[in-house]
Amino acid sequence: MKLRALAIAAFLFSTTLVSVGSGAAEAKSKMNVQPFGKTSDGQPVELYTLKNKNGVEAGIITYGGIVNFLKVPDHAGKFADVVLGYDGMDGYLQDKSYFGALIGRYGNRIAKGEYKLGGKTYNVPKNNGENSLHGGIHGFNSKLWTAHDVAGSDGHALELTYVSKAGEEGYPGTLSVKVVYTLTNSNELKIDYSATTDAETVVNLTNHSYFNLAGQGEGDILQHQLTLHADRYTPVDAGLIPIGELASVKGTPFDFQTATAMGARIAQDNDQLKLGKGYDHNWVLVAHEKGKLALAAEVYEPRSGRVLQVLTMEPGVQFYTGNFLDGTAHGKAGKVYNQRYGFCLETQHFPDSPNHPNFPSTVLKPGQHYHTTTVYKFSVKP
Ligand code: GLA
């Protein structure tokens, strides 16, 4: 009896080993890597393609950690690329829209390119009128990141690392940044951001993908239905800097608490919409709890049936309706991107937080570990 039990145990053990082994081998299938041109100083850029078992594909380039393409199915199973971008490096080197890019050190604006930290005043580049936008002139979107295929049981995963030297674009402290893109078998593109510093600094990392769930270049996004799980937003001044107030969305075109077409109220006679040339504002997420993933937004595109859900650990999200797109960018596959041809849901800490003590803090100190996750999850409704 004992022997038989042992034999069974040994058999079970070996089959477990085999299945674990083959499962891991499947999950660890190598990503496709291809050359994607060169940076302005001649360094090679690579394109990594992450793929899941449903045929969903995400293309990430090492320049700017940019999401170059994202192919997801519609209600009939037909795939389309749902993010805006360029076919080659020429486009990205001239880009002013931050298509698909990783943004840092500080996503969104810092008023007058100035803030105080530890009693010292720091100046960062003014690259957006009198304000600093998206980390300055040479933000993380224009850096070459080091890539490693770190596929795990969760699916294909690409780790990107970048070390931002102390003083880069005016920010103190050497910041070591790691971003992991994972494409899960549940059709999610998960982005894990981490960072550490050797001196006190400010950090606000995000991704600047422009989505069009009907397919990139397939018209404007005005019919997309948006739900934003936010009851307040941060009104802005003429330079799109928050005035400091957390205003209720109630009774305003900023109330997306129930699904509403992005274009339904965009042209209303509203001062905040005029300042933004449409929506270009930060919403305060109701379910935010530090370190926990919560549903921030849902978008539904009626023609394709595609649904995008955005989950994040961040307290805010910048909903931007591509107001500055003007048809001059030569997009992928010969597509032209006119105004409102894409929308962004940039998960973030609030704009200009270093100058607003009442906003959640963006300060990172030595010994602390910055970690935040955002998930873009795709599905369909019939
Ligand atoms: C962010 C800003 C916008 C614009 C875009 C890039 O979304 O809030 O005002 O600068 O980036 O064009």
Residues whose N, C-alpha, C, O or C-beta is under 5 A from the ligand:
A	BS01	GLA	K96 S97 D280 Y320 F324
